[in-house]
Each structure stands twice: as C-alpha cells, then as structure tokens.
C-alpha cells in the first residue's frame, strides 16, 4: 500500500504540503529524514529520535551490505527489528558511497565493480542485486542504483554516466514490475550533472516510469547554490504533480527552504548529526561552535529560544567542558539538540507555506546561513 496526496499548494510559489500513506502509517511532507547510515542515528537511541516526531529515517545499503551483511539482518527479522525502529525506513542504493569510499571503483554498463573500504574485498553490484538487497532488508522505500556524477564534470562524461543511470533504471523497473509488493515502495533517480539539457532529459526519462516517487540525485556535490537551484527548477518542471519529490543529501536550513520553494517534498542529510559530533550547533542565531572560548564560563543555554531537553537543562559552559574532555555524553546532547532544531524547522516551514510567507523565511535563513553556503 502506497499513496501520496498533495493537501495544499502555495499560491505564490511551488511549495506544497502533502502526506505519504503506507501500510506503516502516514508521513507528512515536507519531511526531513535523519541519516542512520549503519542502522543507527549516531549517538541517539531510536526511541529518542521517535520522540522528536520523526516518522522516517534513512539507512545505507552499501554499508549494511558490507557490515554486518544482509543475511544477518534478514535472519534477525529485517532492518526495523534489527535496529528497533518502528516507523518508516528508506534505504539509498549505495551508489554514492561506492564512488566516495571505495578503494577502487569501476562503473560498467551492467553494474559497479569496487573494493570494500573496510577490507579491500572485491564486490560487483548490479541494479537487480541492489533491489534484492533492499527487499531483504525490508525497508519501506527502495532506491534504484544510479551513477554518481562528480563536480565539476565534462558534458560528455556527464552524458555517458546519465545514460548508464537510465539503463539501470529500466532494468530496475522491469524487475520491480514482476516482483513488487504492497509493503515496499520504489523511487527512480534523476541525474544529468550540472547541464540543463541533461537534467531535463533525465527528468523526462525517469518520469516516464510509474515509480512511487522520484528522487533528484547528483546535487549538493560541491556546486554553488545558484547552480543547484537552476538544476532543481529545470528538473521539477518535468515531473508529475502527484508524485513525491526527494532531493538527496540536502541540506542546511537555507538549502531546505530554497528547495521547498521549488516544489521538493523530501530530504535527507547528515548535517545535524555530523555537525553535532564536531561541536557545531544549529540555533535561532545561526550556527555556533561549542568549542568557542567565549562559552567557557557561560551559564546560558545553546539557544535561548529552544525548548529542547538540552537547552532546558545544560549550559554552554558545561557542554563546552564535555566536548573538550571528549566525554561521550556531549555527542548525545548536541545531536539531540540539532535534531530537535530540524524537527522544529520543518514545522516552521509548513506554517510559512500555509501563511504564504516562505519567501520571508528564506531571507531570514539567508541572513543566518548564507555564510555557511559560501564556505561549504
């Protein structure tokens, strides 16, 4: 069972509010999905993540395939039971991780040959193998295998890699047509590099299949925000209105608002959790570093406007002490705060969509996070 409904469309922008309905429940969109690469949101137990209101998280097929192995997870009863997460899980195909982590990677017409970053063993992943792995994991949303196009990249190479993505998408769809079930949904992935014509063609090709949702891949790979926004615009204008749109690997609060203004519904990103482990905290005043010497004697919370458990109970001085002492508690506390911030951020964005004030919110976040974008 899978259904997507758009409940409200902005009169001023392409932003929209909707809901994904599955056998497991309802996911309201726009939605941000915390990343649990290794079947865990780092530093937080699943009950805590759930208490923040998150209905869906992302896990990584590449990492789980290599360790502990899909057979182990299947034997335990699937990914939900394995990690004690009772809500939705989306698994990405692992194509990006193969490209970025592998000691050796060769993209062939029928799949990807690579050596594990863990032990150097050689593996070959095909579009069908990736889907079969995700079926065994038991995730609610599956992603097809695609090619990762680096930035910068020539037109010729981008075109060739995009064509391979299309070939794999066709193979994936043909397999899915014969083996789909009512407990899993599948997303196709658009590529095209940073070329408008390739993006447009890829969007048209992927949208020609009846996927449950459509993902936009190959962005947030180092390109300027202005280029990303153009790629989003030329892509989304080719997509059906009644399918959820998922922008992979994005992003900071300004990134989210920019993409939602253009009609994106779903996001995942490691930023709130990874930044927390590095002492970087999202607040109503923008990004702050708990390592800052000025916080050594501060009795103030991380964010005076935040009502999370951390801000109610701990000072900047204490959190700074924990971080410099490398006490494990600090990773729990800072991650909890950042994910609370993102959950509240999505609520704020939805409210702005309904009030037709999302453009104003964008300017607010441009002030807070514009520097972040120029440096990352």
C-alpha positions as CSV (number, residue, x, y, z in Angstrom):
1,X,0.0,0.0,0.0
2,X,1.4,3.4,-1.0
3,X,-0.3,6.7,-1.8
4,X,0.8,10.3,-2.0
5,X,-1.6,13.2,-1.6
6,X,-0.9,16.9,-2.0
7,X,-3.1,18.7,0.6
8,X,-2.0,22.3,0.0
9,X,-0.2,24.1,-2.9
10,X,1.2,27.6,-2.3
11,X,-0.4,30.3,-4.4
12,X,2.8,32.2,-4.6
13,X,5.5,29.5,-5.0
14,X,5.8,25.8,-5.9
15,X,5.9,24.8,-2.2
16,X,3.4,22.3,-1.1
17,X,2.2,20.2,1.9
18,X,1.3,16.6,1.5
19,X,1.3,13.2,3.0
20,X,2.7,9.8,2.2
21,X,0.4,6.9,3.2
22,X,1.9,3.4,3.6
23,X,0.9,0.2,5.4
24,X,3.1,1.5,8.3
25,X,1.4,4.9,8.7
26,X,1.4,8.5,7.5
27,X,4.4,10.7,6.7
28,X,3.6,14.4,6.4
29,X,5.6,16.4,3.8
30,X,7.8,18.4,3.5
31,X,9.8,15.9,5.5
32,X,13.4,15.8,6.7
33,X,14.9,12.3,7.2
34,X,17.8,11.9,9.7
35,X,20.6,9.6,8.4
36,X,21.2,6.3,10.2
37,X,24.0,5.1,7.9
38,X,24.9,2.0,9.9
39,X,21.3,1.2,11.1
40,X,21.6,3.8,13.9
41,X,21.2,7.6,14.2
42,X,24.7,8.1,15.7
43,X,24.6,8.8,19.5
44,X,20.8,8.5,19.9
45,X,18.6,5.5,20.7
46,X,15.7,5.1,18.3
47,X,13.1,5.9,21.0
48,X,14.6,9.3,21.4
49,X,14.6,10.0,17.7
50,X,10.9,8.9,17.6
51,X,10.1,11.2,20.5
52,X,11.2,14.2,18.4
53,X,8.4,13.4,15.9
54,X,10.4,11.8,13.1
55,X,8.4,9.4,11.0
56,X,11.2,8.2,8.7
57,X,14.9,7.8,8.7
58,X,17.5,6.8,6.1
59,X,19.8,3.8,6.2
60,X,22.6,3.0,3.8
61,X,22.5,-0.2,1.6
62,X,26.3,-0.1,0.9
63,X,27.4,0.0,4.5
64,X,24.9,-2.6,5.7
65,X,25.7,-4.9,2.8
66,X,29.4,-4.9,3.8
67,X,28.7,-5.0,7.5
68,X,27.0,-6.9,9.2
69,X,25.8,-8.3,5.9
70,X,22.2,-8.5,4.5
71,X,21.9,-12.2,5.6
72,X,22.5,-11.3,9.2
73,X,19.8,-8.6,9.1
74,X,17.3,-10.8,7.3
75,X,17.9,-13.6,9.8
76,X,17.1,-11.3,12.7
77,X,13.9,-10.3,11.1
78,X,14.6,-7.3,8.9
79,X,16.1,-3.8,9.4
80,X,13.2,-2.5,11.5
81,X,13.6,-5.3,14.1
82,X,17.4,-5.3,13.8
83,X,17.6,-1.7,14.9
84,X,14.4,-1.4,16.9
85,X,12.9,1.3,14.7
86,X,9.1,1.0,14.4
87,X,8.5,3.8,11.9
88,X,9.5,4.2,8.2
89,X,12.9,3.5,6.7
90,X,14.2,4.5,3.3
91,X,17.4,2.8,2.1
92,X,19.6,4.5,-0.5
93,X,21.2,2.4,-3.2
94,X,24.8,2.9,-2.2
95,X,26.0,4.3,-5.5
96,X,27.4,7.5,-3.9
97,X,29.2,5.5,-1.2
98,X,30.8,3.2,-3.7
99,X,32.1,6.2,-5.5
100,X,33.3,8.2,-2.5
101,X,34.6,5.5,-0.1
102,X,35.7,2.6,-2.3
103,X,39.5,1.9,-2.6
104,X,38.7,1.1,-6.2
105,X,35.6,1.7,-8.3
106,X,34.8,0.9,-12.0
107,X,31.5,1.7,-13.5
108,X,30.5,-0.8,-16.1
109,X,27.4,-1.0,-18.3
110,X,25.9,-3.8,-16.2
111,X,27.0,-2.6,-12.7
112,X,29.7,-1.2,-10.4
113,X,32.9,-3.1,-9.6
114,X,34.5,-2.0,-6.4
115,X,36.7,-2.9,-3.4
116,X,35.4,-2.5,0.1
117,X,36.8,0.4,2.1
118,X,36.7,-2.0,5.1
119,X,38.9,-4.9,4.0
120,X,39.7,-4.4,0.3
121,X,37.5,-7.4,-0.8
122,X,36.1,-7.1,-4.4
123,X,32.3,-6.8,-5.0
124,X,30.1,-6.3,-8.0
125,X,26.7,-4.5,-7.6
126,X,24.1,-4.6,-10.3
127,X,20.7,-2.8,-10.4
128,X,18.9,-6.0,-9.6
129,X,21.2,-7.1,-6.8
130,X,20.7,-3.7,-5.1
131,X,16.9,-4.1,-5.2
132,X,17.2,-7.7,-3.9
133,X,19.3,-6.5,-1.0
134,X,16.8,-3.8,-0.1
135,X,14.0,-6.3,-0.4
136,X,15.7,-8.5,2.2
137,X,16.5,-5.5,4.4
138,X,12.7,-4.9,4.5
139,X,12.9,-1.1,4.1
140,X,9.7,0.8,3.3
141,X,11.2,2.8,0.4
142,X,13.8,1.4,-2.0
143,X,16.1,3.4,-4.3
144,X,17.4,2.2,-7.7
145,X,21.1,2.1,-8.4
146,X,22.4,5.2,-10.2
147,X,25.8,6.6,-11.1
148,X,27.4,9.4,-9.1
149,X,28.5,12.3,-11.3
150,X,31.3,14.3,-9.7
151,X,31.5,18.1,-9.8
152,X,32.9,19.5,-11.9
153,X,32.4,17.0,-14.8
154,X,32.5,17.4,-18.6
155,X,29.4,17.3,-20.6
156,X,30.5,14.1,-22.4
157,X,31.2,12.2,-19.2
158,X,28.0,13.5,-17.5
159,X,26.0,12.4,-20.6
160,X,27.6,8.9,-20.6
161,X,27.0,8.4,-16.8
162,X,23.5,9.6,-17.1
163,X,22.8,7.2,-19.9
164,X,24.0,4.4,-17.6
165,X,21.7,5.6,-14.9
166,X,18.8,5.4,-17.4
167,X,19.8,1.9,-18.5
168,X,19.9,0.7,-14.8
169,X,16.6,2.4,-14.1
170,X,15.0,0.5,-17.0
171,X,16.4,-2.8,-15.7
172,X,15.2,-1.9,-12.2
173,X,11.7,-1.1,-13.4
174,X,11.4,-4.3,-15.4
175,X,12.4,-6.3,-12.3
176,X,10.1,-4.3,-10.0
177,X,7.1,-4.8,-12.3
178,X,7.4,-8.6,-11.7
179,X,8.4,-8.6,-8.0
180,X,6.8,-5.5,-6.4
181,X,4.8,-6.0,-3.2
182,X,2.4,-3.9,-1.1
183,X,4.8,-3.2,1.7
184,X,7.6,-1.5,-0.2
185,X,7.7,1.5,-2.5
186,X,10.4,2.4,-5.1
187,X,11.9,5.6,-6.2
188,X,13.7,6.3,-9.5
189,X,16.6,8.7,-9.5
190,X,17.4,11.6,-11.9
191,X,20.9,12.5,-12.8
192,X,22.3,14.8,-15.5
193,X,25.2,16.6,-13.8
194,X,25.1,20.4,-13.9
195,X,23.8,20.6,-17.5
196,X,20.3,21.9,-18.0
197,X,19.7,19.8,-21.2
198,X,20.9,16.6,-19.5
199,X,18.9,17.3,-16.3
200,X,15.8,18.0,-18.4
201,X,16.2,14.8,-20.5
202,X,16.9,12.7,-17.4
203,X,13.8,14.0,-15.6
204,X,11.7,13.2,-18.6
205,X,13.1,9.7,-18.9
206,X,12.8,8.8,-15.2
207,X,9.3,10.4,-15.0
208,X,8.2,8.1,-17.9
209,X,8.1,5.2,-15.4
210,X,5.4,4.8,-12.8
211,X,7.7,5.0,-9.7
212,X,6.1,5.6,-6.4
213,X,8.3,8.6,-6.0
214,X,11.1,10.4,-7.9
215,X,14.5,11.3,-6.4
216,X,16.8,14.1,-7.6
217,X,20.4,12.9,-7.3
218,X,23.8,14.3,-8.0
219,X,23.3,17.7,-6.3
220,X,25.0,19.0,-3.2
221,X,28.2,17.6,-4.5
222,X,30.2,20.9,-4.3
223,X,28.3,23.0,-6.8
224,X,27.3,26.7,-6.0
225,X,23.8,27.0,-4.6
226,X,22.8,29.1,-7.6
227,X,23.6,26.3,-10.0
228,X,21.8,23.8,-7.8
229,X,18.7,25.9,-7.8
230,X,18.7,26.1,-11.6
231,X,19.1,22.4,-11.9
232,X,16.2,21.9,-9.5
233,X,14.0,24.3,-11.5
234,X,14.6,22.6,-14.9
235,X,14.2,19.2,-13.3
236,X,11.0,19.8,-11.3
237,X,9.1,21.4,-14.2
238,X,9.3,18.0,-15.9
239,X,7.9,16.0,-13.0
240,X,4.4,14.8,-12.4
241,X,2.5,16.8,-9.7
242,X,1.1,13.7,-7.9
243,X,4.5,12.0,-7.1
244,X,6.7,12.8,-4.1
245,X,10.0,14.6,-5.0
246,X,13.0,13.7,-3.0
247,X,16.2,15.8,-3.1
248,X,19.0,13.5,-1.9
249,X,21.7,14.7,0.5
250,X,20.4,18.2,1.3
251,X,21.0,20.1,3.5
252,X,21.2,23.1,5.8
253,X,18.1,25.2,6.7
254,X,18.6,27.6,3.8
255,X,19.0,24.7,1.4
256,X,15.7,23.2,2.6
257,X,13.8,26.4,2.1
258,X,15.2,27.0,-1.3
259,X,14.3,23.5,-2.5
260,X,10.8,23.5,-0.9
261,X,10.1,26.8,-2.6
262,X,10.7,25.0,-5.9
263,X,8.5,22.1,-5.0
264,X,10.6,19.5,-3.3
265,X,8.9,17.2,-0.6
266,X,11.6,15.0,0.9
267,X,15.2,15.5,2.2
268,X,17.9,13.6,4.0
269,X,21.3,14.9,5.2
270,X,24.0,14.1,7.7
271,X,24.4,17.7,8.7
272,X,22.5,17.9,12.0
273,X,24.1,14.7,13.4
274,X,27.6,15.1,11.9
275,X,27.8,18.7,12.9
276,X,26.8,17.8,16.4
277,X,29.7,15.4,16.7
278,X,32.0,18.2,15.6
279,X,30.7,20.6,18.1
280,X,28.7,22.6,15.6
281,X,25.1,23.6,16.7
282,X,22.1,25.0,14.8
283,X,20.3,27.7,16.7
284,X,17.9,30.6,16.2
285,X,21.0,32.8,15.9
286,X,22.6,30.6,13.3
287,X,25.4,28.1,13.5
288,X,27.6,28.2,16.7
289,X,30.6,26.2,17.8
290,X,30.5,24.9,21.3
291,X,34.3,24.9,21.2
292,X,34.4,28.7,21.3
293,X,36.4,30.0,24.2
294,X,33.8,32.7,24.9
295,X,31.5,29.9,26.2
296,X,33.9,28.8,28.9
297,X,32.0,30.4,31.7
298,X,28.6,30.9,30.0
299,X,25.6,29.9,32.1
300,X,23.4,30.4,29.0
301,X,21.7,27.5,27.1
302,X,22.8,26.7,23.5
303,X,19.7,28.6,22.2
304,X,17.5,30.9,24.4
305,X,14.6,30.3,22.0
306,X,14.9,26.5,22.1
307,X,12.7,24.3,24.4
308,X,14.6,21.0,23.9
309,X,15.8,18.9,26.8
310,X,19.4,20.1,26.4
311,X,18.6,23.8,26.4
312,X,16.3,23.4,29.4
313,X,19.0,21.6,31.5
314,X,22.5,22.4,30.4
315,X,24.7,25.5,30.0
316,X,27.1,26.3,27.2
317,X,30.0,26.1,29.8
318,X,29.1,22.5,30.7
319,X,28.7,21.4,27.1
320,X,32.0,23.0,26.1
321,X,33.7,21.3,29.0
322,X,32.2,17.9,27.9
323,X,33.3,18.4,24.3
324,X,36.9,19.4,25.2
325,X,37.1,16.5,27.7
326,X,35.8,14.2,24.9
327,X,33.1,12.9,27.2
328,X,30.6,10.7,25.2
329,X,27.6,12.4,26.8
330,X,28.2,15.6,24.7
331,X,27.6,13.7,21.4
332,X,24.2,12.6,22.7
333,X,23.2,16.1,23.9
334,X,24.4,18.0,20.9
335,X,22.8,15.5,18.4
336,X,19.5,15.7,20.4
337,X,19.5,19.5,20.2
338,X,20.3,19.6,16.5
339,X,17.6,17.0,15.6
340,X,15.1,18.9,17.8
341,X,16.0,22.1,15.8
342,X,15.4,20.4,12.5
343,X,12.1,18.9,13.6
344,X,11.0,22.4,14.7
345,X,12.4,23.9,11.5
346,X,10.1,21.7,9.3
347,X,7.1,22.8,11.4
348,X,8.1,26.4,10.9
349,X,8.4,25.8,7.1
350,X,5.0,24.2,6.9
351,X,3.4,27.1,8.8
352,X,5.1,29.6,6.5
353,X,3.8,27.7,3.4
354,X,0.2,27.9,4.8
355,X,0.7,31.6,5.6
356,X,2.3,32.3,2.2
357,X,5.4,33.7,4.0
358,X,8.0,31.2,2.9
359,X,9.9,33.9,0.9
360,X,10.3,35.9,4.1
361,X,11.6,32.8,5.9
362,X,14.1,32.3,3.1
363,X,15.5,35.8,3.7
364,X,15.7,35.1,7.4
365,X,17.7,31.9,6.8
366,X,19.8,33.7,4.2
367,X,21.0,36.0,7.0
368,X,21.7,33.1,9.3
369,X,23.1,30.5,6.9
370,X,24.2,32.4,3.8
371,X,27.9,32.3,5.1
372,X,27.5,28.6,5.7
373,X,26.7,28.1,2.0
374,X,29.5,30.2,0.7
375,X,32.0,28.2,2.8
376,X,30.7,24.7,2.0
